[in-house]
């Protein structure tokens, strides 16, 4: 075991006291999209990186390109980051689908809320990426209340967004983030789709 992995395991399991619960070996699936919920704090990033290194799993993340400038660019790339240019009008979903098409093995982690602030619904980009790239979603709960990171079995979107969204929301319902006040509170009409 590498020194980096030993340190990550110590920090993740011993210092923070997290446990990992997984339904299967997600690494056996070559292409997938991890849907990580909830995203309520900057600390979620550190939990994700430590969990990734401790398990270990091979997963990338996307973030605004300004984070990848000097002096931190090398650091964020080394942690699996891929920059996204938000200043230009580019289709993020199409870019992500193209990345999946160009790579034999690829995994990204995305927060469905798209922000750390409290929202009342998920963004739709993650869903269109999964459908367009024909990759399964792995639901990942960052349950700070119980100190568990929980990985689901793969969920293959059907193309029926409303029906699939109900399944996704029901899976994540009740999960509490580090900042509970920022945890997504779905609108009634979204839950009853």
C-alpha positions as YAML, in Angstrom:
chain: A
units: angstrom
residues:
- id: 1
  name: UNK
  ca: [0.00, 0.00, 0.00]
- id: 2
  name: UNK
  ca: [1.36, 3.43, -0.94]
- id: 3
  name: UNK
  ca: [2.10, 6.12, 1.62]
- id: 4
  name: UNK
  ca: [-0.53, 8.39, 0.04]
- id: 5
  name: UNK
  ca: [-3.18, 5.70, 0.35]
- id: 6
  name: UNK
  ca: [-2.18, 4.92, 3.95]
- id: 7
  name: UNK
  ca: [-2.49, 8.59, 4.88]
- id: 8
  name: UNK
  ca: [-5.83, 8.90, 3.07]
- id: 9
  name: UNK
  ca: [-7.17, 5.79, 4.84]
- id: 10
  name: UNK
  ca: [-6.02, 7.10, 8.22]
- id: 11
  name: UNK
  ca: [-7.64, 10.52, 7.69]
- id: 12
  name: UNK
  ca: [-10.83, 9.15, 6.15]
- id: 13
  name: UNK
  ca: [-11.50, 6.18, 8.45]
- id: 14
  name: UNK
  ca: [-9.75, 7.08, 11.72]
- id: 15
  name: UNK
  ca: [-9.71, 10.88, 11.96]
- id: 16
  name: UNK
  ca: [-13.07, 11.62, 10.33]
- id: 17
  name: UNK
  ca: [-14.62, 8.28, 11.27]
- id: 18
  name: UNK
  ca: [-16.26, 7.52, 7.93]
- id: 19
  name: UNK
  ca: [-17.29, 4.07, 6.75]
- id: 20
  name: UNK
  ca: [-17.85, 2.96, 3.17]
- id: 21
  name: UNK
  ca: [-20.86, 0.93, 2.18]
- id: 22
  name: UNK
  ca: [-20.90, -0.41, -1.35]
- id: 23
  name: UNK
  ca: [-23.31, -2.66, -3.20]
- id: 24
  name: UNK
  ca: [-20.65, -3.92, -5.61]
- id: 25
  name: UNK
  ca: [-17.19, -3.39, -7.06]
- id: 26
  name: UNK
  ca: [-17.84, -0.28, -9.14]
- id: 27
  name: UNK
  ca: [-14.39, -0.53, -10.73]
- id: 28
  name: UNK
  ca: [-15.62, -3.50, -12.78]
- id: 29
  name: UNK
  ca: [-17.76, -1.05, -14.80]
- id: 30
  name: UNK
  ca: [-15.48, 0.65, -17.33]
- id: 31
  name: UNK
  ca: [-17.59, 3.76, -17.94]
- id: 32
  name: UNK
  ca: [-19.87, 5.31, -15.34]
- id: 33
  name: UNK
  ca: [-21.04, 8.55, -13.80]
- id: 34
  name: UNK
  ca: [-21.00, 8.89, -10.01]
- id: 35
  name: UNK
  ca: [-23.89, 11.04, -8.82]
- id: 36
  name: UNK
  ca: [-22.72, 12.42, -5.45]
- id: 37
  name: UNK
  ca: [-25.29, 13.87, -3.05]
- id: 38
  name: UNK
  ca: [-25.54, 16.13, -1.11]
- id: 39
  name: UNK
  ca: [-23.10, 18.89, -1.97]
- id: 40
  name: UNK
  ca: [-23.45, 21.38, 0.89]
- id: 41
  name: UNK
  ca: [-19.88, 22.44, 1.71]
- id: 42
  name: UNK
  ca: [-16.36, 22.77, 0.33]
- id: 43
  name: UNK
  ca: [-15.45, 19.91, 2.72]
- id: 44
  name: UNK
  ca: [-17.37, 17.53, 0.43]
- id: 45
  name: UNK
  ca: [-14.47, 17.79, -2.03]
- id: 46
  name: UNK
  ca: [-11.97, 16.64, 0.59]
- id: 47
  name: UNK
  ca: [-14.21, 13.76, 1.70]
- id: 48
  name: UNK
  ca: [-14.53, 12.68, -1.94]
- id: 49
  name: UNK
  ca: [-10.79, 12.86, -2.60]
- id: 50
  name: UNK
  ca: [-9.91, 10.97, 0.60]
- id: 51
  name: UNK
  ca: [-12.56, 8.31, -0.11]
- id: 52
  name: UNK
  ca: [-11.30, 7.94, -3.69]
- id: 53
  name: UNK
  ca: [-7.72, 7.47, -2.48]
- id: 54
  name: UNK
  ca: [-8.62, 5.22, 0.47]
- id: 55
  name: UNK
  ca: [-10.76, 2.71, -1.45]
- id: 56
  name: UNK
  ca: [-9.10, 3.23, -4.12]
- id: 57
  name: UNK
  ca: [-11.30, 4.02, -7.09]
- id: 58
  name: UNK
  ca: [-10.49, 5.73, -10.37]
- id: 59
  name: UNK
  ca: [-12.77, 8.74, -10.76]
- id: 60
  name: UNK
  ca: [-12.40, 12.26, -12.13]
- id: 61
  name: UNK
  ca: [-14.31, 15.42, -11.42]
- id: 62
  name: UNK
  ca: [-15.03, 18.62, -13.31]
- id: 63
  name: UNK
  ca: [-14.62, 22.11, -11.88]
- id: 64
  name: UNK
  ca: [-14.47, 25.66, -13.14]
- id: 65
  name: UNK
  ca: [-11.29, 26.33, -15.07]
- id: 66
  name: UNK
  ca: [-10.19, 29.17, -12.77]
- id: 67
  name: UNK
  ca: [-9.27, 26.54, -10.15]
- id: 68
  name: UNK
  ca: [-6.72, 25.05, -12.57]
- id: 69
  name: UNK
  ca: [-4.62, 28.18, -12.94]
- id: 70
  name: UNK
  ca: [-1.29, 28.75, -11.23]
- id: 71
  name: UNK
  ca: [-0.46, 28.02, -8.43]
- id: 72
  name: UNK
  ca: [-3.09, 25.30, -7.80]
- id: 73
  name: UNK
  ca: [-3.61, 23.91, -11.31]
- id: 74
  name: UNK
  ca: [-1.15, 21.04, -10.96]
- id: 75
  name: UNK
  ca: [-2.65, 20.06, -7.61]
- id: 76
  name: UNK
  ca: [-6.25, 19.89, -8.90]
- id: 77
  name: UNK
  ca: [-5.21, 17.98, -12.04]
- id: 78
  name: UNK
  ca: [-3.21, 15.50, -9.94]
- id: 79
  name: UNK
  ca: [-6.38, 14.83, -7.94]
- id: 80
  name: UNK
  ca: [-8.29, 13.88, -11.11]
- id: 81
  name: UNK
  ca: [-9.74, 17.26, -12.00]
- id: 82
  name: UNK
  ca: [-10.76, 18.34, -15.49]
- id: 83
  name: UNK
  ca: [-11.33, 22.06, -16.11]
- id: 84
  name: UNK
  ca: [-14.57, 23.41, -17.57]
- id: 85
  name: UNK
  ca: [-14.57, 26.81, -19.27]
- id: 86
  name: UNK
  ca: [-17.65, 28.64, -18.03]
- id: 87
  name: UNK
  ca: [-16.81, 31.92, -19.80]
- id: 88
  name: UNK
  ca: [-17.69, 30.58, -23.27]
- id: 89
  name: UNK
  ca: [-21.03, 29.35, -24.46]
- id: 90
  name: UNK
  ca: [-20.20, 25.70, -24.90]
- id: 91
  name: UNK
  ca: [-22.42, 22.71, -24.42]
- id: 92
  name: UNK
  ca: [-21.13, 21.00, -21.29]
- id: 93
  name: UNK
  ca: [-23.27, 17.88, -21.84]
- id: 94
  name: UNK
  ca: [-21.94, 17.40, -25.38]
- id: 95
  name: UNK
  ca: [-18.35, 17.87, -24.15]
- id: 96
  name: UNK
  ca: [-18.84, 15.21, -21.49]
- id: 97
  name: UNK
  ca: [-20.48, 12.75, -23.90]
- id: 98
  name: UNK
  ca: [-17.55, 13.24, -26.29]
- id: 99
  name: UNK
  ca: [-15.07, 12.46, -23.48]
- id: 100
  name: UNK
  ca: [-16.90, 9.20, -22.76]
- id: 101
  name: UNK
  ca: [-16.86, 8.31, -26.46]
- id: 102
  name: UNK
  ca: [-13.12, 8.98, -26.73]
- id: 103
  name: UNK
  ca: [-12.08, 6.94, -23.70]
- id: 104
  name: UNK
  ca: [-12.31, 3.20, -23.08]
- id: 105
  name: UNK
  ca: [-12.36, 3.65, -19.30]
- id: 106
  name: UNK
  ca: [-13.78, 6.80, -17.72]
- id: 107
  name: UNK
  ca: [-15.64, 7.87, -14.60]
- id: 108
  name: UNK
  ca: [-16.70, 11.29, -13.41]
- id: 109
  name: UNK
  ca: [-18.29, 12.43, -10.15]
- id: 110
  name: UNK
  ca: [-20.96, 15.11, -10.40]
- id: 111
  name: UNK
  ca: [-23.12, 16.80, -7.76]
- id: 112
  name: UNK
  ca: [-26.68, 16.89, -9.15]
- id: 113
  name: UNK
  ca: [-27.44, 20.18, -7.37]
- id: 114
  name: UNK
  ca: [-24.63, 21.94, -9.26]
- id: 115
  name: UNK
  ca: [-23.86, 24.16, -6.25]
- id: 116
  name: UNK
  ca: [-23.21, 24.09, -2.50]
- id: 117
  name: UNK
  ca: [-26.18, 26.38, -1.85]
- id: 118
  name: UNK
  ca: [-29.62, 25.03, -1.00]
- id: 119
  name: UNK
  ca: [-31.70, 24.30, -4.08]
- id: 120
  name: UNK
  ca: [-35.18, 22.92, -4.69]
- id: 121
  name: UNK
  ca: [-34.36, 20.70, -7.65]
- id: 122
  name: UNK
  ca: [-31.50, 18.96, -9.42]
- id: 123
  name: UNK
  ca: [-29.84, 20.22, -12.57]
- id: 124
  name: UNK
  ca: [-30.56, 17.97, -15.57]
- id: 125
  name: UNK
  ca: [-27.08, 17.82, -17.13]
- id: 126
  name: UNK
  ca: [-25.98, 14.66, -15.30]
- id: 127
  name: UNK
  ca: [-28.99, 12.80, -16.67]
- id: 128
  name: UNK
  ca: [-28.43, 13.88, -20.27]
- id: 129
  name: UNK
  ca: [-24.75, 12.95, -20.00]
- id: 130
  name: UNK
  ca: [-25.61, 9.43, -18.76]
- id: 131
  name: UNK
  ca: [-28.27, 8.90, -21.44]
- id: 132
  name: UNK
  ca: [-26.16, 10.39, -24.25]
- id: 133
  name: UNK
  ca: [-23.00, 8.49, -23.29]
- id: 134
  name: UNK
  ca: [-24.98, 5.32, -22.48]
- id: 135
  name: UNK
  ca: [-23.33, 4.99, -19.07]
- id: 136
  name: UNK
  ca: [-24.86, 3.94, -15.75]
- id: 137
  name: UNK
  ca: [-25.25, 6.21, -12.76]
- id: 138
  name: UNK
  ca: [-23.75, 5.13, -9.45]
- id: 139
  name: UNK
  ca: [-25.53, 6.95, -6.62]
- id: 140
  name: UNK
  ca: [-23.14, 8.05, -3.86]
- id: 141
  name: UNK
  ca: [-24.50, 9.36, -0.56]
- id: 142
  name: UNK
  ca: [-22.25, 11.55, 1.57]
- id: 143
  name: UNK
  ca: [-24.18, 10.91, 4.77]
- id: 144
  name: UNK
  ca: [-22.46, 13.15, 7.31]
- id: 145
  name: UNK
  ca: [-25.07, 12.43, 10.00]
- id: 146
  name: UNK
  ca: [-24.08, 8.74, 10.08]
- id: 147
  name: UNK
  ca: [-20.50, 9.12, 8.71]
- id: 148
  name: UNK
  ca: [-21.17, 6.79, 5.78]
- id: 149
  name: UNK
  ca: [-20.27, 7.08, 2.11]
- id: 150
  name: UNK
  ca: [-22.73, 4.75, 0.40]
- id: 151
  name: UNK
  ca: [-22.32, 3.52, -3.21]
- id: 152
  name: UNK
  ca: [-25.34, 2.04, -5.00]
- id: 153
  name: UNK
  ca: [-25.54, -0.59, -7.67]
- id: 154
  name: UNK
  ca: [-25.49, 0.86, -11.19]
- id: 155
  name: UNK
  ca: [-28.69, 2.54, -12.37]
- id: 156
  name: UNK
  ca: [-29.19, 2.61, -16.12]
- id: 157
  name: UNK
  ca: [-31.36, 5.59, -17.11]
- id: 158
  name: UNK
  ca: [-34.34, 4.66, -19.26]
- id: 159
  name: UNK
  ca: [-34.64, 7.97, -21.11]
- id: 160
  name: UNK
  ca: [-37.84, 8.77, -19.18]
- id: 161
  name: UNK
  ca: [-36.48, 11.63, -17.11]
- id: 162
  name: UNK
  ca: [-39.51, 12.10, -14.85]
- id: 163
  name: UNK
  ca: [-39.78, 8.42, -13.94]
- id: 164
  name: UNK
  ca: [-36.03, 8.08, -13.40]
- id: 165
  name: UNK
  ca: [-35.86, 11.29, -11.35]
- id: 166
  name: UNK
  ca: [-38.40, 9.87, -8.92]
- id: 167
  name: UNK
  ca: [-36.17, 6.81, -8.38]
- id: 168
  name: UNK
  ca: [-33.08, 9.01, -7.95]
- id: 169
  name: UNK
  ca: [-34.76, 11.32, -5.44]
- id: 170
  name: UNK
  ca: [-36.18, 8.40, -3.45]
- id: 171
  name: UNK
  ca: [-32.69, 6.92, -3.22]
- id: 172
  name: UNK
  ca: [-31.18, 10.12, -1.83]
- id: 173
  name: UNK
  ca: [-34.10, 11.26, 0.33]
- id: 174
  name: UNK
  ca: [-33.14, 11.62, 4.00]
- id: 175
  name: UNK
  ca: [-29.40, 11.96, 3.37]
- id: 176
  name: UNK
  ca: [-27.98, 14.85, 5.40]
- id: 177
  name: UNK
  ca: [-24.98, 16.87, 4.27]
- id: 178
  name: UNK
  ca: [-22.31, 18.52, 6.40]
- id: 179
  name: UNK
  ca: [-24.38, 21.72, 6.36]
- id: 180
  name: UNK
  ca: [-27.94, 20.36, 6.74]
- id: 181
  name: UNK
  ca: [-29.45, 23.77, 5.98]
- id: 182
  name: UNK
  ca: [-27.94, 23.56, 2.45]
- id: 183
  name: UNK
  ca: [-29.28, 20.05, 1.68]
- id: 184
  name: UNK
  ca: [-31.63, 20.02, -1.30]
- id: 185
  name: UNK
  ca: [-35.32, 20.23, -0.40]
- id: 186
  name: UNK
  ca: [-37.23, 19.03, -3.45]
- id: 187
  name: UNK
  ca: [-40.37, 20.79, -4.59]
- id: 188
  name: UNK
  ca: [-43.52, 18.71, -4.09]
- id: 189
  name: UNK
  ca: [-44.23, 18.59, -7.82]
- id: 190
  name: UNK
  ca: [-40.74, 17.15, -8.44]
- id: 191
  name: UNK
  ca: [-41.21, 14.38, -5.87]
- id: 192
  name: UNK
  ca: [-44.62, 13.42, -7.23]
- id: 193
  name: UNK
  ca: [-43.52, 13.11, -10.90]
...
